[in-house]
Amino acid sequence: MTSVGPGDGDGGGGRDERDETSRLWHVTLSVSGKPAPLSEVRRGLEQLAHDHPFLLTSRYADDHAEIRYWEEARDLHDAAAVALRLWGEHRSSAQLPPWEIVGLEVIDRATYHQRVAEGYGPPPAHPVGVHPY
């Protein structure tokens, strides 16, 4: 697949999309909705973790959940777009509750590590996996 840049109307000056530098982005996605049985929420999040191999950890209650993972993307816009589609695209296959996205944070790797080093980063994550609040 090629990307055509300005002035490349003939296609001869196109470049391979893989040439663009990808970066790692730390994503925190928060979802919320009507209460659902905890066992179903857990099973759905475990399936999501299986379907989305970059999932680091998720925390859940009967009416909300938080999912954290690393996304490789060209820029913040691409990482955010993927994050905003994650819940909806996996809702059926993972049998996730019909909750809505209520929060999204996408930060680059350097900012994530700076926050952690300064002691004001995200709350410490449980070990990789799905955990109740």
N, C-alpha and C positions, 0 to 999 in steps of 0.2 A: 504494500500500500504506500502511495506517495502523497506528499503534501505539496501543494503548489503555492509558492510564495509570491509576493508582489513582483510583477514583471516577468513571471514565468508562464505566460499565457500559452506557450507552445508545448509545455510539459517537459521540455528538454532540460530545464534547470530545476526540476523537482528534487526533493530530498526525501530520504527514507524517514518515516516518523520515529523510528528507533534512534535516529541521530540526536533527537532532542533529549536533553538531560532530564531524567526522572529524579524525583526527590522523595524522601519518606516524610509522611505527614501523620501526626498522631490525631486520631479522630475519637471524639466522645459523642455518642448519639444517645439522646434521652427520648424515651417514648412513654406515653401514658394513655390511660383510658379506663373503661369500666372494669371492675374487678373480675378476675378470671381465676379458676382453681390453680393454686401454686404448682401442683404437679404438671399441669398442662403448660404453664408458663415455662417451667424448668425444661420440660421435654422439648418445647419449641426452640428455646435458646440453645440447648445442646445440639439440636439439628442444625440450627443456624451456624453454630461453631463448626460443625462438620462440613457444611456447604461452603462456608467462607473461611478458608484456611488461615487467614491472617488475623482472625479474631483472637484477641489476647484474653480478655476477661469480660464477664458481664455480671451485673448484680440485678436482682429482681425482687419485687414484692408482688402482691396480687393485682396491683393497679398501675405499676410503673416499672421501668427497667432502664438500666444504663449499660451501654455497650461500648467497650474501648478496643481499639485495634490500630494497627499501622497500615496505611495505604500508600502504595507507590503511585505517584502521579506527577505529571509535568509541572503543575502549579496548583495553587489553592483552589481555584475554580473547578478544576477537574476532580480533585479529591473530595470537595464538597458535593459535587454533582453525584458522584458514586455513592457517597454516604446518604444523601437524600433519597436515593433509589433503593438502598439496601433493604429496609424494612418492607416496603411494598413489594419488591420483586421476590422476596423470600416468604412473604406472608402465607401463600398457599402451600408451597413445597415444604416449609418447616411447620406449618399449621400454627403460626404465631397469632396471638390475640389481635383483634381489629383495632389496635391502638394507633394513635397519631404521633408523629414526631413533634416533640415540644421543645427540643433543644439540640443544638449542634455546635460543637467547637472543633475547629480544625487548626492545628498549629504545626509549624515545622519542627523538625527534629532538634535543632539548636535551641529553640525557644522552650521546648519540652524539657530538655536536659538542664537548661538554665533555671527554670522554675523549680525543678526537683532539687538542684544544688543549693538554691537559695531558701529552700524550705517552704515555699508557697505554691508548689505544684499541685496537681490533682491528688486527692486522698490516696494513700498507698493502695495499690491494687492487690486483691487476693491473688494467690497463685493462678496461673492460667486456668481458665475454666469458667463454669457457671456457678454462682454462689448467691444465696439469699442475702438481703440487706441485714 
